[in-house]
Amino acid sequence: MGHTHATRAAAAFSRRKLLRAGAAALGAAAFPMPAIAQSKPFSGVTLHGASFQHRFFTLLQNYIPEFEQQTGMKVDLQLSAFPVYNQQANLELSSGGSAYDFVNVTFILAARWVAAGLLSNLDEFTQDANLTPADWNPKDFVDGAQVPYRDVKGATFGYSWEGGAMLMGLSRMDLMEKKGLAIPKTFAELQQVCAAINGTDNVNGIVSFQLHHWCLPPYIQGFGGNIFRNPPADIMPMLNSPEASQALDYYANLLKNYAPRGVLTYTEDQARQSLLTGRSNIFIHSSSWVTPILLSNESKVKDTSRVVRMPAGPVRDCPASNSQGLGIPKNAKNKKAAWEFIKWALSPEISMRLVKEHGHSSICRRSVIESEDYRKLNTVNGQDLGALYLEVLELPAKGENYMAYRTVREFPAVGDVINKAVEQVVTGQLSAQDALKAAQDQAVANLRRAGSAL
């Protein structure tokens, strides 16, 4: 018995040496294999994970066979639509189930899951040198993107794989220049540009999509309001404030007067298409939805496009940002194997390959975003998209975390009533003031019913 063990160890050792020599000969760049013990420690393990459908996972699936080859485990990754995944994962975690070994820690549910103790503390893995090499470097993750995955004591319950930084894409600078229009930097200028361009060459001034609880809050905060009184400590909704009313009037006016007909039912894809084809001049959304005007082969407007910071409000400048993270459920059966997967999927090597091989830019590792390769791929027409993305992603970690409203566990119940209020105003059923008064009453009732202390 001892003899076979020794032979196995020797074989593993010589294979390791061989791999190392091979990697050295090839040059590290051609062989970027995250360091995982080569003795296939997880043979026979099937790892069950779940998330919502996203390009990151579609791309990652190309590399999973390499990971399975290295570790000996099989990865069963289930992807479903965003609302479906959130509902299933929320049910599974809150009922104490153990069906998943790793999950996506969805931004709007992160605070709820962390506060309720439904996730494993990942510091236990990162602080163990046997489980995590020093060069994996947890501090390399952009701080603004990590805020949602920490508890009050600062322990970490997720690592971000996706950063969303709200930027403004302009597809028809040619039309703007003809009319002598500059890039809008304030809400007032944004409205002027939309009005001046709308209808020129059959172009719409602006396009948006149906997730108004993502699109509207930066305007509410820009006018000086907020969604809750002082989140996370005080979560009394503040939807009926004069500032919220001013913001809803402003946003609804943009959609009513300068957006494509039917914009209320637009999906993110439809809005992006409208921008990519130059049918709409402006789209304000996360970088990964806006930058395709410069980066995608499908773009018909590469030469006339710009991507810039979203305009600032008269009171504050609060472009929305968010992130999505990977975490391990409290009751997962294969925690070490799950950490092995997360460590690999979010390693500097895999992150860099996603950038180099697929031009995937919404990575959350600072070392990758600041690398020469990333900069080269993400500098278009002299615009450093990476610097822009990083700037917005970092904002909530500097000074007051103005994105706290979106990470409190009560947000989903309030987000739903915001969506409804926007629709009521854009369709002319109610004034902004009346829609928000109804939204406030509904939000308070929803939270009281859920047992929240207001």
Summary of the structure (lengths in Angstrom):
residues: 454
radius of gyration: 23.7
end to end distance: 65.4
largest distance: 83.5
contacts: 1524
relative contact order: 0.15
helix: 52%
strand: 16%
